[in-house]
Amino acid sequence: MSGSSKDTLKPRLLQLNCHFTWNIFLHDKDPDELEISLYDQLMFLVTKNKYMVYNLLAYVMHLRRDYKKAIANLEKAEEMIKENNGADQNYLVTYGNYAWVYYYMKQYEDSQKYVDKVEQIYKELQDRQDIAEIYGEKGWSLVTFCGQYYDEAEQCFQKALELDPEDPEWITGYATVVYRLEDFPGRRCAASEFKSLELLKNAVEKNPIDPVVKALLALKLQDLNRTGEGKRYIAEALDQAPNYPYLLRYVAKFYRRAEMVDEALRVLKTAVGLTPTSGFLHHQIGLCYRKKYFLYKRQFGNRNVPNRQQRTQLHDLIQNTISHFEKTLEYKKTFTYAYVDLARMYCEAKEYKKADDTYKTILAFSNLMEDDMQQIYYNYGCFMEYYKKSESEAIYYYKKSLEITLATQERDSSEMSLRRISAEKLRENIQDPEGYALLGFVHKANDKRNEAIDCYEKALKYDPCNNEYVTELCELKLMI
């Protein structure tokens, strides 16, 4: 192919609707965990749309620059479509991916051949651009990666359902992403506002061969204090796929939340036996041991002192928890929640240097999501206040958490901590300027400007030369 022909090929590639033009990035997901999850789907899921899994695997292989494996997965995708008597439009994403992979392999004639195939299918479809199969496949790919893409995935499934309202895969996909969004940091809603319950019920009815959607329905029922109903769907899901690790993680979550911790551990140990390098599963096992630890510790309260045997049991539970959290980070190095969980358990073990180092490690990460930052700042603030006994450092991190506007539990807790510290200062000295300034900061963060101005004016009354208070007050007055 001549240089000019190659130049005209690239714009045609950019017009294709496939993984290479959907702006999905590997840094948003641990590649090893994603690959394991996709192979699990191929092994355990019963669906006519496994070709979508092969397409996504091909894209992941491209991101790793393993083009030979990328082509092999696209060949599998094509075989699956043929086996299931797929319509022409089922091939569009696969052929688009082929075109891009061959382009990166510098096999431009092969690339152009697949661009031509895509364009021929569109001609046969009379250039119709709205294709349910494309919207649905894009939705599944986005929801498979991470929460950053959930909103776009929801829109894709909605569009797919407008075009094909009865397709069980799109019904299941839409119910799944709405379920996840309802529990997303900063997006949590009251039980009365749940949309996903009826969507999940419909998905179970329309797609009864999918065990995962049954587990999600069970978890949603549990959110509504209907655990008994949920158990029935958990039992059905386990009957369908007793060895599917992705399902077992949801089953274990259901059991752990129902305080059936031993049952949760049994399920998770089965799952981790199948996928021993799953950081997610090790984290879930750690959470179970942590729950057992705190349940056991609660028995002693402030009065009863554990005997030697009981202290040994508490120690063993702490060490098991720490061990699995450490394994989590061995296999999933960017799992922010696991860093916080590990640091908190180091504190329980009185290993404060390790806890501090763990927080510093995660604070040094770049490109953290806002909800991750909120959680880290709040918990590090608690560490500074209660273990390092540094009130000033605690205030600094509580403030950083509160400045992030996402409506999360950590933001609420940071606000409560700042209000508590302010109240303690003013209780000890009604003329304490920092007490008023802290309260002013809370009001400002909540966009209550007049209340904030009042507090900073009181702070300046008792500390008239404080530049920070002067600056804050000027900024607030300019906002009004």
C-alpha positions in Angstrom: 0.0 0.0 0.0 1.4 3.4 -0.9 2.0 6.2 1.7 -1.0 8.2 0.4 -3.3 5.2 0.6 -2.1 4.6 4.2 -2.9 8.2 5.0 -6.4 7.9 3.6 -6.9 4.6 5.6 -6.6 6.3 9.0 -9.6 8.6 8.7 -11.7 5.6 7.6 -10.5 3.7 10.7 -11.5 6.6 13.0 -15.1 6.3 11.6 -15.4 2.7 12.8 -17.6 2.0 15.8 -15.4 -0.5 17.8 -13.2 -0.8 20.9 -10.5 1.3 19.3 -12.7 4.3 19.0 -14.5 4.0 22.3 -11.7 5.6 24.4 -11.3 2.8 26.9 -7.9 2.8 28.7 -6.1 0.0 30.3 -4.8 2.1 33.2 -8.4 2.3 34.4 -8.4 -1.4 35.2 -5.9 -3.9 36.5 -5.0 -5.9 33.3 -4.3 -9.2 35.0 -7.6 -9.1 36.9 -9.5 -8.1 33.8 -8.0 -10.9 31.8 -8.9 -13.5 34.5 -12.4 -12.1 34.7 -12.9 -12.4 31.0 -11.6 -15.9 30.8 -13.9 -16.8 33.7 -16.8 -15.5 31.7 -15.8 -17.7 28.7 -15.6 -20.7 31.0 -18.7 -20.3 33.2 -21.2 -18.0 31.5 -24.0 -19.5 29.3 -24.7 -16.8 26.6 -24.8 -16.5 22.9 -22.8 -13.3 23.1 -19.4 -14.7 24.2 -18.1 -13.2 21.0 -18.2 -9.9 22.9 -15.8 -11.3 25.5 -13.3 -12.4 22.8 -13.6 -8.9 21.2 -12.7 -7.2 24.5 -9.9 -9.7 25.1 -8.5 -8.8 21.6 -8.6 -5.1 22.6 -6.7 -5.9 25.9 -4.1 -7.8 23.9 -3.7 -4.9 21.6 -3.1 -2.6 24.6 -0.3 -5.0 25.6 1.0 -5.0 22.1 0.4 -8.7 21.7 -1.1 -8.5 18.3 -0.9 -12.3 17.6 -3.1 -13.0 20.6 -5.4 -10.1 19.5 -6.0 -11.7 16.1 -6.5 -15.1 17.7 -9.3 -13.7 19.9 -10.9 -12.0 17.0 -10.9 -15.2 15.1 -12.7 -16.8 18.1 -15.2 -14.0 18.1 -15.9 -14.5 14.5 -16.4 -18.3 15.0 -18.8 -17.6 17.9 -20.9 -15.3 15.7 -21.1 -17.9 13.0 -22.0 -20.7 15.4 -24.9 -18.7 16.7 -26.1 -17.7 13.3 -25.4 -14.0 14.0 -26.8 -11.3 11.7 -24.5 -9.1 9.7 -24.6 -6.4 12.2 -23.1 -8.7 14.9 -19.8 -8.7 12.9 -19.4 -4.9 12.8 -17.4 -4.5 16.0 -15.3 -7.6 15.3 -14.4 -6.4 11.8 -13.6 -2.9 13.1 -11.3 -4.4 15.6 -9.6 -6.5 12.9 -9.0 -3.4 10.8 -7.3 -1.6 13.7 -5.1 -4.5 14.8 -3.9 -5.1 11.3 -3.2 -1.3 11.0 -1.0 -1.4 14.1 0.7 -4.5 12.6 1.4 -2.4 9.5 -0.5 -4.9 7.4 -2.4 -2.1 5.7 -4.0 -4.1 2.9 -5.6 -6.5 5.5 -6.7 -3.5 7.5 -8.4 -2.0 4.4 -10.1 -5.3 3.6 -11.9 -5.2 7.0 -12.8 -1.5 6.6 -14.3 -2.4 3.3 -16.3 -5.3 5.0 -17.7 -2.9 7.6 -18.7 -0.4 5.0 -20.4 -3.1 2.9 -22.5 -4.2 5.9 -23.6 -0.6 6.4 -24.6 -0.4 2.8 -26.7 -3.5 3.1 -28.3 -2.0 6.2 -29.0 1.1 4.1 -26.4 3.1 6.0 -28.4 2.8 9.2 -26.1 4.0 12.0 -28.2 3.1 15.1 -27.4 -0.6 15.7 -28.6 -2.2 18.9 -25.8 -4.8 18.9 -23.1 -2.0 18.8 -24.7 0.0 21.6 -25.1 -3.2 23.7 -21.5 -4.4 23.1 -20.1 -1.0 23.9 -22.2 -0.9 27.1 -20.9 -4.3 28.3 -17.3 -3.3 27.5 -17.6 0.0 29.4 -19.2 -1.6 32.5 -16.6 -4.4 32.5 -13.8 -1.8 32.9 -14.5 0.5 35.8 -17.0 2.9 37.5 -15.6 5.8 35.5 -17.5 4.5 32.5 -20.8 3.6 34.2 -22.7 6.7 33.1 -21.8 6.2 29.5 -22.6 2.4 29.8 -26.0 3.3 31.1 -26.7 5.5 28.1 -25.5 2.7 25.7 -27.9 0.1 27.2 -30.8 2.6 27.1 -30.1 3.2 23.4 -29.8 -0.6 22.8 -33.1 -1.2 24.5 -34.8 1.6 22.5 -33.8 -0.3 19.4 -34.4 -3.9 20.7 -36.5 -3.7 23.9 -36.8 -7.5 24.5 -33.1 -8.5 24.2 -32.2 -10.3 27.5 -28.6 -9.2 27.3 -29.4 -5.5 27.1 -32.0 -5.9 29.8 -29.5 -7.5 32.1 -26.8 -5.0 31.2 -29.0 -2.0 31.9 -30.2 -3.5 35.3 -26.5 -4.2 36.2 -25.2 -0.7 35.5 -28.1 1.0 37.3 -27.5 -1.3 40.3 -23.9 -0.3 40.4 -24.6 3.4 40.0 -27.0 3.4 42.9 -24.1 2.3 45.2 -21.5 4.5 43.6 -19.6 6.9 45.8 -21.4 10.2 45.8 -24.4 8.7 44.0 -26.0 6.6 46.8 -29.7 7.2 47.1 -32.5 6.4 49.5 -34.2 2.9 49.3 -37.4 4.6 48.1 -35.5 5.9 45.1 -34.0 2.6 44.0 -34.7 2.0 40.3 -32.7 -1.2 40.0 -35.0 -3.5 42.0 -37.6 -3.8 39.3 -35.0 -3.8 36.6 -33.2 -6.7 38.2 -36.4 -8.6 38.7 -37.2 -8.1 35.0 -33.7 -9.2 34.1 -33.9 -12.4 36.1 -37.2 -13.2 34.4 -36.0 -12.4 30.9 -32.5 -13.9 31.3 -32.8 -16.8 33.8 -29.6 -18.4 32.6 -27.5 -15.6 34.1 -26.6 -16.4 37.7 -24.8 -13.1 38.4 -28.0 -11.0 37.9 -29.7 -13.3 40.4 -26.9 -12.5 43.0 -27.3 -8.8 42.3 -31.0 -9.0 42.9 -30.3 -10.8 46.2 -28.0 -8.0 47.3 -30.5 -5.3 46.4 -33.2 -7.2 48.4 -30.7 -7.3 51.2 -30.3 -3.5 51.0 -34.1 -3.3 51.6 -33.9 -5.6 54.6 -35.4 -8.5 52.7 -32.5 -10.9 53.2 -34.9 -13.9 53.4 -36.1 -13.3 49.9 -32.5 -12.7 48.7 -31.4 -16.1 50.0 -33.6 -17.9 47.5 -31.9 -16.1 44.6 -28.5 -16.8 46.0 -29.3 -20.5 46.2 -30.5 -20.6 42.6 -27.4 -18.8 41.4 -25.1 -21.2 43.3 -27.0 -24.2 41.8 -26.4 -22.8 38.3 -22.7 -21.9 38.7 -21.2 -23.3 41.9 -17.6 -22.8 40.7 -17.8 -19.4 39.0 -15.4 -17.1 40.9 -17.1 -13.9 39.7 -20.4 -15.1 41.1 -18.9 -16.4 44.3 -17.6 -12.9 45.2 -21.2 -11.6 45.2 -22.5 -14.6 47.2 -19.8 -14.1 49.8 -20.7 -10.4 50.0 -24.3 -11.4 50.7 -23.3 -13.8 53.4 -20.9 -11.4 55.0 -23.5 -8.6 55.2 -25.9 -11.1 56.8 -23.2 -11.8 59.4 -22.9 -15.4 58.0 -19.1 -14.9 58.0 -18.1 -18.5 58.1 -20.3 -19.3 55.1 -18.8 -16.3 53.3 -15.3 -17.5 54.0 -16.1 -21.0 52.7 -17.4 -19.6 49.5 -14.4 -17.2 49.1 -11.9 -20.0 49.7 -13.5 -22.0 47.0 -13.3 -19.0 44.6 -9.6 -18.2 45.5 -8.8 -21.9 45.0 -9.9 -21.4 41.4 -8.2 -18.0 40.9 -5.5 -17.7 43.6 -4.0 -14.5 42.2 -7.3 -12.5 42.4 -6.6 -9.4 44.6 -10.3 -8.8 44.8 -11.0 -12.2 46.4 -8.1 -11.9 48.9 -9.6 -8.5 49.9 -13.0 -10.1 50.5 -11.4 -12.8 52.6 -9.6 -10.1 54.6 -12.9 -8.3 55.1 -14.4 -11.5 56.5 -11.6 -12.0 59.0 -11.8 -8.4 60.0 -15.5 -8.8 60.6 -14.8 -11.9 62.7 -12.2 -10.0 64.7 -14.5 -7.0 65.5 -17.4 -9.3 66.4 -15.2 -11.3 68.7 -13.6 -8.1 70.2 -17.0 -6.7 70.8 -17.7 -9.5 73.4 -15.2 -8.0 75.8 -16.3 -4.3 75.7 -14.6 -2.1 78.2 -15.1 -4.4 81.2 -14.1 -7.9 80.4 -10.4 -8.5 79.8 -9.7 -11.4 77.4 -7.7 -14.3 78.8 -4.6 -15.7 77.2 -6.4 -18.0 74.8 -8.8 -15.2 73.8 -5.9 -12.8 73.2 -4.3 -15.5 71.0 -7.5 -15.8 69.0 -7.8 -12.0 68.5 -4.1 -11.9 67.4 -4.7 -14.7 64.9 -7.7 -12.9 63.4 -5.7 -9.7 63.1 -2.8 -11.5 61.4 -5.1 -13.4 59.0 -6.8 -10.1 58.1 -3.5 -8.3 57.5 -2.1 -11.3 55.5 -5.0 -11.3 53.0 -4.9 -7.5 52.7 -1.2 -7.6 52.0 -1.8 -10.3 49.3 -4.5 -8.1 47.8 -1.9 -5.4 47.2 0.6 -7.9 45.9 -1.8 -8.8 43.1 -3.7 -5.5 42.8 -1.2 -2.7 43.5 -3.6 0.2 42.8 -6.5 -1.0 45.0 -6.9 2.1 47.1 -9.6 0.8 49.5 -7.3 -2.1 50.4 -4.5 0.3 51.4 -6.8 2.0 53.8 -8.1 -1.3 55.2 -4.6 -2.5 55.6 -3.4 0.6 57.4 -6.4 0.5 59.8 -5.6 -3.1 60.7 -1.9 -2.3 61.2 -3.3 0.2 63.8 -5.2 -2.6 65.5 -2.0 -4.6 65.6 -0.2 -1.5 67.1 2.1 -1.4 64.1 1.8 2.3 63.7 5.0 2.8 61.5 3.6 0.3 59.0 0.2 2.1 59.0 1.9 5.5 58.4 4.0 4.1 55.6 0.9 2.6 54.0 -1.0 5.8 54.0 2.1 7.7 52.6 2.3 5.1 49.8 -1.3 5.7 48.7 -1.1 9.5 49.1 1.8 9.5 46.6 -0.4 7.9 43.9 -1.3 10.1 41.0 -4.7 10.2 39.2 -6.7 9.1 42.2 -10.5 9.3 41.9 -12.2 11.9 44.1 -14.0 9.3 46.2 -10.6 7.5 46.8 -9.0 10.8 47.9 -11.8 11.5 50.2 -11.5 8.2 51.9 -7.8 8.4 52.2 -7.8 12.0 53.6 -10.4 11.2 56.2 -8.8 8.0 57.4 -5.3 9.5 57.5 -6.9 12.4 59.5 -8.2 9.9 62.0 -4.8 8.2 62.2 -3.1 11.6 62.8 -5.7 12.5 65.5 -5.9 9.2 67.4 -2.6 7.5 66.9 -0.1 10.2 66.1 -1.8 12.7 68.5 -1.3 15.5 66.0 -4.4 17.6 66.0 -3.0 20.1 63.4 -2.3 17.3 60.9 -5.7 15.7 61.5 -7.4 19.0 60.8 -5.4 19.4 57.6 -6.6 16.1 56.2 -10.2 16.4 57.5 -10.3 19.7 55.6 -8.9 18.2 52.4 -11.6 15.5 52.6 -14.3 18.1 53.2 -13.2 20.2 50.2 -14.1 17.4 47.8 -17.8 17.9 47.2 -18.8 14.3 46.6 -21.6 13.3 49.0 -20.0 10.4 50.8 -19.8 9.0 54.3 -16.2 10.1 54.5 -17.1 13.7 53.8 -19.9 13.6 56.4 -17.5 12.1 58.9 -14.8 14.7 58.1 -17.3 17.5 58.7 -18.4 15.9 62.0 -14.7 15.7 63.1 -14.1 19.4 62.3 -17.3 20.4 64.1 -16.3 18.3 67.1 -12.8 19.8 67.3 -14.2 23.3 66.9 -16.7 22.7 69.7 -14.0 21.3 72.0 -11.8 24.4 71.5 -14.7 26.8 72.1 -15.8 24.8 75.2 -12.4 25.2 76.6 -12.1 28.9 75.6 -15.0 30.8 74.1 -12.5 33.2 72.6 -10.5 30.6 70.7 -10.1 32.0 67.2 -9.3 28.6 65.6 -12.5 27.2 66.9 -14.5 29.8 65.0 -12.3 29.5 61.9 -12.8 25.8 61.8 -16.5 26.3 61.9 -16.2 29.0 59.2 -14.4 26.5 57.0 -17.2 23.9 57.4 -19.8 26.5 56.5 -17.8 27.7 53.5 -17.4 24.1 52.3 -21.2 23.7 52.5 -21.7 26.9 50.6 -23.2 28.7 53.6 -21.5 31.9 53.0 -23.2 34.2 55.6 -22.6 31.7 58.4 -19.0 31.4 57.3 -18.5 35.2 57.2 -19.9 35.4 60.8 -17.5 32.7 62.0 -14.4 34.3 60.4 -15.3 37.7 61.7 -15.4 36.2 65.2 -12.0 34.5 64.6 -10.5 37.8 63.5 -11.9 39.5 66.5 -9.7 37.3 68.7 -6.8 37.1 66.3 -6.9 40.3 64.2 -3.5 39.8 62.5 -4.2 36.4 61.1 -3.6 36.6 57.4 -5.4 33.3 56.7 -8.6 34.5 58.3 -8.4 37.9 56.5 -8.0 36.1 53.1 -10.9 33.8 53.8 -13.2 36.6 54.8 -12.3 38.7 51.8 -13.0 35.8 49.4 -16.3 35.1 51.1 -17.5 38.7 50.9 -16.5 38.9 47.2 -18.7 35.8 46.5 -21.9 37.6 47.8 
